[in-house]
């Protein structure tokens, strides 16, 4: 009996030791590596809109999290368009510059960021561009050497004449040659001017037409204190009005008193009162009265141009120097 009891105790001890050994067995070694987590979508903060002007704005968005992966692309879309405007990633922030916007217009913007997990978006936010500051008509008028009077108007930081130049003499008093014959116009190698259809009555409404040689003459075509614009000054005017695709509409006289229909988007919102004076081609033929405005710049074969069929103000059109274009002067700084 004592032997049986001792045997039973020994069995219990062995079972207990086996059981305890299973419970305390070591954890399987994984080589010291951590479990790699999959990337998630980037997290973007709210859109912050700043530096709003008549034609531009700056968008900033905080990157709350990259989602554990590199952001490979980021930007924004406007008004639900598929066109993407790229962002600059500056630290933990997206910076997006919006340009060529239309003054006094509402835009909706949504920013996005892309990493290996996919695309994340912000909530769509709206803003409105500034309206163009109403033009300030300066006191009085200015006169050229022939006594012709011109209204002046302030547009942004520039001051412009409201009418096209209609002068027959340079500032030094010398006469600008008037050429009426088509062949003589074509062969002219020096300065020249004319009126549309050789009718001086058109000068009182549309101004005169001058070739490039008259523009660059050192005798001085513009009134004292004024000058013929550079291409950069035409582009400054264009940018102030919202860019080349809308500036022409803001410059053109509204309606069809002088412009032929459709005179697209013409509102003369800054008082520039552009009229369609047309052009005299290098062959001497007149064309475009009622349809287009052409103005010389000081750069050879470069001019500004707008038409009745759209709202553009082109500043990169190249034409023969013998053509007869209008002159619109801007004030010296």
LUMBA-228239 format. One record per residue (C-alpha): residue number from 1; residue in three letters; x, y, z. Coordinates in Angstrom, 2 decimals, decimal comma. Each point is the difference from the previous one (the first is absolute). Example, Ala and Ser with C-alpha at 12.3 -4.5 7.8 and 13.67 -1.06 7.14 Angstrom:
<nodes>
NODE  num  residu        u        v        w
NODE    1     ALA    12,30    -4,50     7,80
NODE    2     SER     1,37     3,44    -0,66
</nodes>
This chain:
<nodes>
NODE  num  residu        u        v        w
NODE    1     UNK     0,00     0,00     0,00
NODE    2     UNK     2,78     2,43     0,83
NODE    3     UNK     1,75    -0,93    -3,22
NODE    4     UNK    -3,13     0,71    -2,08
NODE    5     UNK    -0,47     3,39     1,62
NODE    6     UNK     3,61     0,97    -0,69
NODE    7     UNK    -0,36    -1,03    -3,65
NODE    8     UNK    -3,13     2,18    -0,37
NODE    9     UNK     1,83     3,02     1,42
NODE   10     UNK     2,88    -0,49    -2,40
NODE   11     UNK    -2,45    -0,15    -3,00
NODE   12     UNK    -1,65     3,27     1,12
NODE   13     UNK     3,38     1,71     0,28
NODE   14     UNK     1,01    -1,12    -3,49
NODE   15     UNK    -3,36     1,16    -1,52
NODE   16     UNK     0,29     3,35     1,74
NODE   17     UNK     3,56     0,51    -1,24
NODE   18     UNK    -1,07    -0,86    -3,58
NODE   19     UNK    -2,93     2,40     0,23
NODE   20     UNK     2,12     2,81     1,41
NODE   21     UNK     2,61    -0,57    -2,66
NODE   22     UNK    -2,62     0,53    -2,80
NODE   23     UNK    -1,30     3,20     1,60
NODE   24     UNK     3,45     1,55     0,39
NODE   25     UNK     1,33    -0,92    -3,48
NODE   26     UNK     1,99     2,91    -1,65
NODE   27     UNK    -1,61     2,40    -2,54
NODE   28     UNK     0,94    -0,80    -3,59
NODE   29     UNK     2,83     2,33    -1,13
NODE   30     UNK    -0,93     2,15    -3,07
NODE   31     UNK     3,52     1,19    -0,56
NODE   32     UNK    -0,59     3,39     1,66
NODE   33     UNK    -2,00     1,47    -2,93
NODE   34     UNK    -3,16     2,11     0,52
NODE   35     UNK    -3,24    -0,56    -1,80
NODE   36     UNK    -0,11     2,46    -2,97
NODE   37     UNK    -3,23     2,02    -0,20
NODE   38     UNK    -1,53     0,90    -3,40
NODE   39     UNK    -0,07     3,72    -0,99
NODE   40     UNK    -3,24     1,89     0,39
NODE   41     UNK    -1,34     3,04    -1,82
NODE   42     UNK     1,60     3,34     0,81
NODE   43     UNK    -2,01     2,26     2,28
NODE   44     UNK    -0,45     3,63    -1,06
NODE   45     UNK    -1,21     2,92     2,08
NODE   46     UNK    -2,43     2,74    -0,99
NODE   47     UNK     0,66     2,25    -3,00
NODE   48     UNK     1,41     3,41     0,90
NODE   49     UNK    -0,51     2,64    -2,72
NODE   50     UNK     2,15     3,13     0,04
NODE   51     UNK     1,43     2,74    -2,22
NODE   52     UNK    -3,16     0,24    -2,07
NODE   53     UNK     0,22     2,60    -2,78
NODE   54     UNK    -2,05     0,76    -3,10
NODE   55     UNK     1,59    -2,90    -1,86
NODE   56     UNK     1,91    -2,20     2,45
NODE   57     UNK    -0,02    -1,69     3,41
NODE   58     UNK     2,24    -2,17     2,18
NODE   59     UNK    -1,24    -3,27     1,50
NODE   60     UNK     1,68    -1,62     3,00
NODE   61     UNK    -0,87    -3,37     1,52
NODE   62     UNK     1,64    -1,65     3,03
NODE   63     UNK     1,17    -3,60    -0,44
NODE   64     UNK    -1,20    -1,56     3,27
NODE   65     UNK     1,39    -3,43    -0,94
NODE   66     UNK     1,77    -1,46    -3,00
NODE   67     UNK    -1,62    -3,38     0,75
NODE   68     UNK     3,37    -1,63     0,51
NODE   69     UNK     0,99     0,44    -3,64
NODE   70     UNK     1,50     2,64    -2,27
NODE   71     UNK    -2,41     2,44    -1,63
NODE   72     UNK     0,78    -0,32    -3,69
NODE   73     UNK    -2,45     2,59    -1,35
NODE   74     UNK    -2,10     2,80     1,42
NODE   75     UNK    -2,00     2,92    -1,30
NODE   76     UNK    -3,49     1,38    -0,43
NODE   77     UNK    -2,88     0,19    -2,45
NODE   78     UNK    -2,27     2,98    -0,68
NODE   79     UNK    -3,74    -0,13    -0,51
NODE   80     UNK    -0,02    -3,77    -0,42
NODE   81     UNK     2,29     0,13    -3,03
NODE   82     UNK     2,20    -2,97    -0,83
NODE   83     UNK     2,94     2,38    -0,46
NODE   84     UNK     2,46    -0,35     2,87
NODE   85     UNK     1,93     2,95     1,40
NODE   86     UNK     3,22    -1,31     1,59
NODE   87     UNK     0,98     0,78     3,58
NODE   88     UNK     3,36     0,68     1,54
NODE   89     UNK     0,61    -2,08     3,13
NODE   90     UNK     1,60     2,31     2,53
NODE   91     UNK     0,75    -1,92     3,20
NODE   92     UNK    -3,33    -1,32     1,27
NODE   93     UNK    -2,06     2,26    -2,25
NODE   94     UNK    -1,33     0,11    -3,56
NODE   95     UNK     0,30     3,38    -1,71
NODE   96     UNK    -1,98     0,56    -3,21
NODE   97     UNK     0,15     3,18    -2,06
NODE   98     UNK    -3,09     0,75    -2,06
NODE   99     UNK     0,32     2,46    -2,89
NODE  100     UNK    -1,84     1,33    -3,08
NODE  101     UNK    -3,26     0,18     1,95
NODE  102     UNK    -2,88     2,27    -0,95
NODE  103     UNK    -0,66     3,06     2,19
NODE  104     UNK    -3,09     0,05     2,23
NODE  105     UNK    -0,66    -3,72    -0,52
NODE  106     UNK    -0,76    -2,91     2,36
NODE  107     UNK     2,23    -3,08    -0,16
NODE  108     UNK    -0,23    -3,34     1,80
NODE  109     UNK     3,28    -1,73     0,76
NODE  110     UNK     0,85    -3,49     1,23
NODE  111     UNK     3,54    -1,09     0,91
NODE  112     UNK     1,34    -3,54    -0,26
NODE  113     UNK     3,05    -2,10     0,87
NODE  114     UNK     1,08    -3,35    -1,41
NODE  115     UNK     2,12    -2,69     1,66
NODE  116     UNK     0,30    -3,76    -0,58
NODE  117     UNK    -3,29    -0,58     1,85
NODE  118     UNK    -1,98     2,23    -2,36
NODE  119     UNK    -1,45     3,51    -0,23
NODE  120     UNK    -1,27     2,10     2,90
NODE  121     UNK    -1,99     3,22    -0,37
NODE  122     UNK    -0,88     3,05     2,02
NODE  123     UNK    -3,51     1,33     0,37
NODE  124     UNK    -0,86     2,27    -2,93
NODE  125     UNK     0,26     3,68     0,91
NODE  126     UNK    -1,20     3,09    -1,86
NODE  127     UNK     1,48     3,49    -0,32
NODE  128     UNK    -0,59     3,11    -2,09
NODE  129     UNK     2,61     2,03    -1,87
NODE  130     UNK     0,15     3,73     0,56
NODE  131     UNK    -1,91     2,32    -2,27
NODE  132     UNK     2,04     2,34    -2,16
NODE  133     UNK     0,40     3,33     1,72
NODE  134     UNK    -2,19     2,53    -1,80
NODE  135     UNK     2,06     2,21    -2,27
NODE  136     UNK     0,92     3,47     1,20
NODE  137     UNK    -0,33     2,65    -2,67
NODE  138     UNK     2,77     2,45     0,63
NODE  139     UNK    -0,85     3,70     0,22
NODE  140     UNK    -0,08     1,74    -3,36
NODE  141     UNK     1,56    -1,21    -3,24
NODE  142     UNK     3,36     0,08    -1,70
NODE  143     UNK     0,77     1,43    -3,46
NODE  144     UNK     2,43    -0,99    -2,71
NODE  145     UNK     2,10     2,45    -2,02
NODE  146     UNK    -2,88     0,53    -2,47
NODE  147     UNK    -2,42     0,92     2,79
NODE  148     UNK    -2,00    -3,24    -0,10
NODE  149     UNK    -1,44    -0,78     3,46
NODE  150     UNK     0,03    -3,46     1,60
NODE  151     UNK    -1,71    -1,25     3,15
NODE  152     UNK     2,19    -1,96     2,40
NODE  153     UNK    -0,90    -2,93     2,18
NODE  154     UNK     1,65    -1,97     2,80
NODE  155     UNK     0,04    -3,80    -0,34
NODE  156     UNK     1,86    -1,73     2,81
NODE  157     UNK     3,36     1,73     0,31
NODE  158     UNK    -0,05     1,28    -3,59
NODE  159     UNK    -1,53     3,14    -1,51
NODE  160     UNK    -1,20    -0,22    -3,61
NODE  161     UNK    -1,48     2,29    -2,61
NODE  162     UNK    -3,65    -0,79    -0,67
NODE  163     UNK     0,30     0,78    -3,72
NODE  164     UNK     2,40    -1,16    -2,70
NODE  165     UNK     2,69     2,45    -1,04
NODE  166     UNK    -1,00     2,42    -2,79
NODE  167     UNK     3,02     2,26    -0,49
NODE  168     UNK     1,66     1,21    -3,24
NODE  169     UNK     3,19     1,40     1,55
NODE  170     UNK     2,76    -1,34     2,18
NODE  171     UNK     0,78     1,68     3,29
NODE  172     UNK     2,87     1,83    -1,66
NODE  173     UNK    -2,52     1,63    -2,38
NODE  174     UNK     0,99    -1,90    -3,15
NODE  175     UNK    -2,77    -1,40    -2,20
NODE  176     UNK    -0,81    -3,71    -0,19
NODE  177     UNK    -0,34    -0,90    -3,71
NODE  178     UNK    -3,56    -0,90    -1,03
NODE  179     UNK    -0,08    -2,69    -2,73
NODE  180     UNK    -3,24    -0,74    -1,83
NODE  181     UNK     1,22    -1,99    -3,03
NODE  182     UNK     0,14    -3,76     0,51
NODE  183     UNK     3,22    -0,53    -1,93
NODE  184     UNK     1,73     2,85     1,77
NODE  185     UNK    -1,11    -1,46     3,34
NODE  186     UNK     1,38    -3,41    -0,95
NODE  187     UNK     3,34     1,47    -1,08
NODE  188     UNK     0,37     2,41     2,93
NODE  189     UNK     3,20    -0,69     1,93
NODE  190     UNK    -0,38     2,97     2,32
NODE  191     UNK    -2,67     1,27     2,38
NODE  192     UNK    -3,57     0,43    -1,24
NODE  193     UNK    -3,61     0,41     1,15
NODE  194     UNK    -3,48    -0,08    -1,50
NODE  195     UNK    -3,70    -0,12     0,83
NODE  196     UNK    -2,22    -3,01    -0,62
NODE  197     UNK    -1,15     0,08    -3,65
NODE  198     UNK     1,99     3,23    -0,27
NODE  199     UNK    -2,94     1,79     1,65
NODE  200     UNK     1,17     2,49     2,62
NODE  201     UNK    -3,47    -0,06     1,58
NODE  202     UNK     0,85    -3,46     1,31
NODE  203     UNK     2,80     1,59     2,01
NODE  204     UNK    -2,39     1,79     2,36
NODE  205     UNK    -1,59    -3,34     0,99
NODE  206     UNK     2,68    -2,64    -0,46
NODE  207     UNK     3,24     1,98    -0,05
NODE  208     UNK     2,69    -0,25    -2,67
NODE  209     UNK     1,93    -3,04    -1,19
NODE  210     UNK     3,84     0,03     0,15
NODE  211     UNK     2,70    -2,30    -1,28
NODE  212     UNK     2,72    -1,36     2,29
NODE  213     UNK     2,60     2,49    -1,19
NODE  214     UNK    -2,12     2,84     1,39
NODE  215     UNK    -0,34    -1,86     3,30
NODE  216     UNK     3,74    -0,35     0,56
NODE  217     UNK     0,93     3,46    -1,30
NODE  218     UNK     2,18     1,94     2,42
NODE  219     UNK    -1,98     3,14    -0,86
NODE  220     UNK    -2,65    -1,07     2,51
NODE  221     UNK    -3,43    -1,14    -1,14
NODE  222     UNK    -1,72    -0,08     3,43
NODE  223     UNK    -0,99     3,19     1,87
NODE  224     UNK     2,48     1,35     2,54
NODE  225     UNK    -0,09    -2,09     3,21
NODE  226     UNK    -1,44    -2,99    -1,86
NODE  227     UNK     1,43    -2,83    -2,06
NODE  228     UNK    -0,93    -2,85    -2,30
NODE  229     UNK    -0,37    -3,17     2,11
NODE  230     UNK     2,51    -2,80     0,11
NODE  231     UNK    -1,24    -3,56    -0,39
NODE  232     UNK     0,61    -0,42     3,74
NODE  233     UNK    -2,38     2,90     0,69
NODE  234     UNK    -2,69    -1,50    -2,22
NODE  235     UNK     0,45    -3,29     1,84
NODE  236     UNK    -0,21     1,79     3,36
NODE  237     UNK    -3,36     1,43    -1,07
NODE  238     UNK    -1,13    -3,42    -1,19
NODE  239     UNK     1,00    -1,71     3,24
NODE  240     UNK    -1,73     2,63     2,11
NODE  241     UNK    -3,22    -0,67    -1,88
NODE  242     UNK     0,14    -3,76     0,50
NODE  243     UNK     2,29    -1,20    -2,77
NODE  244     UNK     0,00    -0,16    -3,79
NODE  245     UNK    -3,25    -1,97    -0,29
NODE  246     UNK    -2,20     2,60     1,69
NODE  247     UNK     1,88     3,31    -0,12
NODE  248     UNK    -1,20     0,93    -3,47
NODE  249     UNK    -3,62    -0,13     1,13
NODE  250     UNK     0,71     2,40     2,87
NODE  251     UNK     1,75     2,43    -2,37
NODE  252     UNK    -2,49     0,07    -2,89
NODE  253     UNK    -2,81     2,52    -0,23
NODE  254     UNK    -3,23    -1,88     0,72
NODE  255     UNK    -2,78    -0,39    -2,57
NODE  256     UNK     0,07     0,29    -3,77
NODE  257     UNK     0,12     3,75    -0,60
NODE  258     UNK     3,53    -0,40    -1,35
NODE  259     UNK     0,72    -3,71     0,38
NODE  260     UNK    -1,65    -2,52    -2,30
NODE  261     UNK    -1,99    -2,78     1,64
NODE  262     UNK     0,65    -2,18     2,00
NODE  263     UNK     2,54     2,21     1,88
NODE  264     UNK     0,44    -2,89     2,41
NODE  265     UNK     0,00     0,79     3,75
NODE  266     UNK     0,70     3,69    -0,57
NODE  267     UNK    -0,79     1,98     3,17
NODE  268     UNK     2,57     2,86     0,04
NODE  269     UNK     0,21    -0,56     3,75
NODE  270     UNK     3,09     2,17     0,41
NODE  271     UNK    -0,91     2,82    -2,37
NODE  272     UNK     2,74    -0,73    -2,55
NODE  273     UNK    -2,63     0,23    -2,79
NODE  274     UNK     1,87    -1,94    -2,66
NODE  275     UNK    -1,47     0,66    -3,46
NODE  276     UNK     0,45    -2,19    -3,11
NODE  277     UNK     2,19     2,32    -2,06
NODE  278     UNK     1,12    -2,76    -2,35
NODE  279     UNK     3,34    -0,14    -1,79
NODE  280     UNK     1,80     1,08    -3,13
NODE  281     UNK     1,88    -3,00    -1,32
NODE  282     UNK     3,51     0,22    -1,39
NODE  283     UNK    -1,54    -0,11    -3,50
NODE  284     UNK    -1,87     3,22     0,79
NODE  285     UNK    -3,41    -1,72     0,18
NODE  286     UNK    -2,28     0,98     2,92
NODE  287     UNK    -1,75    -2,73     1,97
NODE  288     UNK    -1,78    -0,76     3,27
NODE  289     UNK    -1,89     3,20     0,84
NODE  290     UNK    -2,67    -1,09     2,48
NODE  291     UNK     1,68    -3,35     0,53
NODE  292     UNK     3,34     0,47     1,75
NODE  293     UNK     2,38     2,30     1,86
NODE  294     UNK     3,75    -0,11    -0,64
NODE  295     UNK     2,43     2,04     2,12
NODE  296     UNK     3,75     0,27    -0,48
NODE  297     UNK     2,49    -0,61     2,76
NODE  298     UNK     3,57     1,30     0,05
NODE  299     UNK     1,25    -3,47    -0,91
NODE  300     UNK     0,50    -0,46    -3,74
NODE  301     UNK    -2,66    -2,26    -1,56
NODE  302     UNK    -1,82    -0,42     3,30
NODE  303     UNK    -3,42     1,38     0,79
NODE  304     UNK    -3,17    -0,40     2,03
NODE  305     UNK    -3,23    -1,14    -1,62
NODE  306     UNK    -3,65    -0,64     0,86
NODE  307     UNK    -2,96    -0,96    -2,18
NODE  308     UNK    -3,79     0,04    -0,02
NODE  309     UNK    -0,20    -3,81    -0,03
NODE  310     UNK     1,53    -0,74     3,41
NODE  311     UNK     1,13     1,58     3,28
NODE  312     UNK     3,74    -0,52    -0,52
NODE  313     UNK     2,76     2,59     0,14
NODE  314     UNK     2,83    -1,48    -2,04
NODE  315     UNK     3,48     1,40     0,61
NODE  316     UNK     2,16    -2,36    -2,03
NODE  317     UNK    -1,24     0,67    -3,54
NODE  318     UNK     2,81     0,79    -2,45
NODE  319     UNK    -0,69     2,12    -3,07
NODE  320     UNK     1,90     1,79    -2,75
NODE  321     UNK     1,41     3,34     1,16
NODE  322     UNK    -1,62     1,73    -2,97
NODE  323     UNK    -3,48    -0,62     1,34
NODE  324     UNK    -2,01     2,92     1,31
NODE  325     UNK    -1,19    -0,52     3,58
NODE  326     UNK    -1,50     2,21     2,70
NODE  327     UNK     1,98     1,51     2,88
NODE  328     UNK    -1,29     0,04     3,60
NODE  329     UNK     2,37     1,81     2,35
NODE  330     UNK     0,81    -0,71     3,65
NODE  331     UNK     1,29     2,56     2,47
NODE  332     UNK     3,67     0,18     0,98
NODE  333     UNK     0,76    -1,22     3,51
</nodes>
